Amino acid sequence: MIPVCEPKLGKKELKYVTDCIRTNWISSKGKYINEFEEKFSKYCGAKYGIATCNGTTALHLALASLGIKTGDEVLCPAFTMIATANAITYTGAKPVLVDSEPHTWNIDPAKIEEKITKRTKAIMVMHTYGHPCDMDEISEIAKNHDLYVIEDAAEAHGAEYKGKKVGALGDAGCFSFYANKILTTGEGGMVVTNDEKIAEMCRLLRDQAFEPKRFLHRYIGFNYRMTNLQAAIGVAQMELIDKSVETRRRNARLYNSLLKGVDGISTPPEALWAKNVYWMYTVLIEDSFGMDRDKLMTYLKERGIETRSAFYPIHVQPVYAKQYRGEKYPVAEKLSREGINLPSGNTLTKDQIKYITEAILSAKEGK
């Protein structure tokens, strides 16, 4: 089976993790934590990095550090992985959904202002499948309404907006280092920011809000620490990140060339101002293809090709459906209905990509 996405590890990961074990620095203290935070935040163009145990906790930590609380509202895309909305819900705030725009599949800036109320405190954007949002327009709206901007960059390591890497384009950016990400620590996440106060609050809340007088706490904190073992993998992965990003983009170019002009298939977008890192190479299977998305997924599975459907929009998720009853987000619904994640990992070979695209074309031809 060709996996939809798997990690690619080198020799340094084992070397650095072995160093942690040999020196007994295996928990949330150790030299690799600081080194990873410094290297990754610098890579993003941010002054500060706060490592966490996963990407969802990074989102929650950023929101909590900004003081988002019960009664507040945070705008976010309807088309997103559920962790985006869940992190907002954890704070007691309400996720207010905004439809996507069809060209980049990201939150539609033209539809943001109509959702802003006196309760709105922030806009959380997501750089969908590795394509950056139109951050200038979003930042201008946020500035006009005195709102924070949080980037859910879980899928977008190395993606660029007008030549600048995502993550440091808002008040805080949040990354995931899950095993299928472009840079992995197995599990793990990070908040990056250029705001010293946000960084200080993130560090405080990440570690149960321990202060100098230990065991006396002024804040409700969390246990969101990353281990030195995870950070050691991250440090090794940082040595490969430019190559990892280019591998994703090279694979996308090959996919694009082989699927170009196929009736019923829309290949992933890349705006003129964007550098898409194609965390997932996602295509839309439209009616004119002659086979619906789900049948194509079954067809590919029978030929040893693993795929994933695109995200289900937040408003149709069973856990949120009652909250958003009657709301419609047509672009998000189309992306969800037609989107399919093809194998996308850095271990993917040219021959595998050719095999995958040949299988897609044979499905279209009814073979």
Backbone hydrogen bonds, N-H to C=O, Kabsch-Sander energy under -0.5 kcal/mol:
donor,donor_aa,acceptor,acceptor_aa,energy
2,I,304,G,-3.4
9,L,7,P,-0.5
14,L,10,G,-0.7
15,K,11,K,-1.8
16,Y,12,K,-2.9
17,V,13,E,-2.3
18,T,14,L,-2.5
19,D,15,K,-1.7
20,C,16,Y,-1.7
21,I,17,V,-1.9
22,R,18,T,-2.8
23,T,19,D,-1.8
24,N,20,C,-0.6
24,N,21,I,-0.6
25,W,20,C,-1.3
26,I,24,N,-1.4
33,I,30,G,-0.9
34,N,30,G,-0.9
35,E,31,K,-1.9
36,F,32,Y,-2.6
37,E,33,I,-2.5
38,E,34,N,-2.6
39,K,35,E,-2.5
40,F,36,F,-2.7
41,S,37,E,-2.1
42,K,38,E,-1.9
43,Y,39,K,-2.0
44,C,40,F,-1.7
45,G,41,S,-0.7
45,G,42,K,-1.0
46,A,41,S,-3.1
48,Y,193,T,-2.2
50,I,191,V,-2.8
51,A,49,G,-0.5
52,T,189,G,-3.0
53,C,224,Y,-1.0
55,G,188,G,-0.6
58,A,54,N,-1.3
59,L,55,G,-1.9
60,H,56,T,-2.4
61,L,57,T,-2.9
62,A,58,A,-2.3
63,L,59,L,-2.2
64,A,60,H,-2.9
65,S,61,L,-2.4
66,L,62,A,-1.2
66,L,63,L,-0.5
67,G,64,A,-1.4
68,I,63,L,-2.1
71,G,92,G,-1.0
72,D,69,K,-2.2
73,E,119,R,-2.0
74,V,94,K,-2.5
75,L,122,A,-2.3
76,C,96,V,-2.4
78,A,98,V,-2.6
80,T,78,A,-1.1
84,T,81,M,-1.9
85,A,81,M,-0.5
86,N,82,I,-2.8
87,A,83,A,-2.5
88,I,84,T,-1.1
89,T,85,A,-2.4
90,Y,86,N,-2.5
91,T,87,A,-0.8
91,T,88,I,-0.9
92,G,89,T,-1.6
93,A,88,I,-1.1
94,K,72,D,-2.4
96,V,74,V,-2.6
96,V,94,K,-0.5
97,L,95,P,-0.6
98,V,76,C,-1.6
101,E,106,N,-2.7
105,W,101,E,-1.7
108,D,99,D,-2.4
111,K,108,D,-2.0
112,I,109,P,-1.3
113,E,109,P,-0.6
115,K,112,I,-2.1
116,I,113,E,-1.3
120,T,117,T,-1.1
121,K,73,E,-2.9
122,A,73,E,-1.0
123,I,148,Y,-2.5
124,M,75,L,-3.7
125,V,123,I,-0.7
125,V,150,I,-2.2
127,H,152,D,-1.8
128,T,126,M,-1.4
130,G,127,H,-1.8
131,H,128,T,-2.1
135,M,133,C,-1.7
138,I,134,D,-1.7
139,S,135,M,-3.0
140,E,136,D,-2.0
141,I,137,E,-1.9
142,A,138,I,-2.4
143,K,139,S,-2.5
144,N,140,E,-2.2
145,H,141,I,-1.3
146,D,142,A,-0.5
146,D,143,K,-0.8
147,L,142,A,-2.6
148,Y,121,K,-2.2
150,I,123,I,-2.5
151,E,172,A,-2.7
152,D,125,V,-3.5
152,D,150,I,-0.6
153,A,151,E,-1.3
153,A,174,C,-2.2
156,A,153,A,-1.9
159,A,156,A,-2.1
160,E,275,K,-1.4
161,Y,164,K,-3.4
162,K,160,E,-0.5
162,K,273,W,-3.3
164,K,161,Y,-1.8
166,V,159,A,-2.4
168,A,165,K,-0.8
171,D,149,V,-2.3
172,A,149,V,-1.4
173,G,192,V,-2.7
174,C,151,E,-3.0
175,F,190,M,-2.6
177,F,188,G,-3.2
179,A,186,G,-1.1
181,K,178,Y,-2.2
185,T,177,F,-2.8
186,G,177,F,-0.7
187,E,185,T,-1.4
189,G,52,T,-2.0
190,M,175,F,-1.6
191,V,50,I,-2.2
192,V,173,G,-2.8
193,T,48,Y,-1.8
196,E,194,N,-0.7
199,A,195,D,-2.3
200,E,196,E,-2.6
201,M,197,K,-2.2
202,C,198,I,-2.6
203,R,199,A,-2.4
204,L,200,E,-2.1
205,L,201,M,-2.8
206,R,202,C,-2.2
207,D,203,R,-0.8
207,D,204,L,-0.8
208,Q,205,L,-0.8
208,Q,222,F,-3.0
209,A,204,L,-1.8
210,F,207,D,-1.8
214,R,212,P,-1.5
216,L,213,K,-1.4
221,G,219,Y,-0.8
222,F,205,L,-3.2
224,Y,206,R,-2.5
224,Y,222,F,-0.9
228,N,27,S,-4.4
229,L,26,I,-0.6
231,A,227,T,-2.4
232,A,228,N,-2.2
233,I,229,L,-1.5
234,G,230,Q,-2.1
235,V,231,A,-2.7
236,A,232,A,-1.8
237,Q,233,I,-2.5
238,M,234,G,-2.0
239,E,235,V,-0.8
239,E,236,A,-0.8
240,L,237,Q,-1.7
241,I,237,Q,-0.6
241,I,238,M,-0.7
244,S,240,L,-2.7
245,V,241,I,-2.6
246,E,242,D,-2.2
247,T,243,K,-2.2
248,R,244,S,-1.9
249,R,245,V,-2.1
250,R,246,E,-2.8
251,N,247,T,-2.6
252,A,248,R,-2.0
253,R,249,R,-2.2
254,L,250,R,-1.9
255,Y,251,N,-2.6
256,N,252,A,-3.1
257,S,253,R,-2.1
258,L,254,L,-1.9
259,L,255,Y,-2.0
260,K,256,N,-1.2
262,V,259,L,-1.9
263,D,261,G,-0.6
265,I,262,V,-1.8
266,S,284,L,-2.0
267,T,265,I,-0.6
274,A,271,A,-1.8
275,K,160,E,-2.3
276,N,274,A,-0.5
277,V,130,G,-1.8
279,W,129,Y,-1.1
280,M,129,Y,-0.8
281,Y,342,L,-0.6
282,T,280,M,-1.1
283,V,340,I,-2.1
284,L,266,S,-2.2
285,I,338,E,-2.4
286,E,264,G,-2.9
286,E,284,L,-0.8
289,F,286,E,-2.1
290,G,287,D,-1.6
296,L,292,D,-2.2
297,M,293,R,-2.2
298,T,294,D,-1.9
299,Y,295,K,-2.5
300,L,296,L,-2.7
301,K,297,M,-2.3
302,E,298,T,-2.1
303,R,299,Y,-0.5
303,R,300,L,-1.0
304,G,301,K,-2.0
305,I,300,L,-2.3
306,E,2,I,-2.4
306,E,304,G,-0.5
308,R,341,N,-1.5
310,A,339,G,-1.8
314,I,78,A,-2.6
316,V,313,P,-1.4
317,Q,313,P,-0.6
317,Q,314,I,-1.1
320,Y,317,Q,-1.6
321,A,317,Q,-1.9
324,Y,320,Y,-1.5
325,R,322,K,-1.2
327,E,324,Y,-2.3
333,E,329,Y,-2.5
334,K,330,P,-2.0
335,L,331,V,-2.6
336,S,332,A,-2.2
337,R,333,E,-2.2
338,E,334,K,-2.4
339,G,335,L,-2.1
340,I,283,V,-2.2
341,N,308,R,-3.7
342,L,281,Y,-2.7
342,L,340,I,-0.7
344,S,4,V,-3.0
346,N,6,E,-0.6
348,L,345,G,-1.4
353,I,349,T,-2.1
354,K,350,K,-2.4
355,Y,351,D,-2.2
356,I,352,Q,-2.6
357,T,353,I,-2.6
358,E,354,K,-2.2
359,A,355,Y,-2.0
360,I,356,I,-2.0
361,L,357,T,-2.4
362,S,358,E,-2.2
363,A,359,A,-1.9
364,K,360,I,-1.9
365,E,361,L,-1.9
366,G,363,A,-1.0
367,K,362,S,-2.6
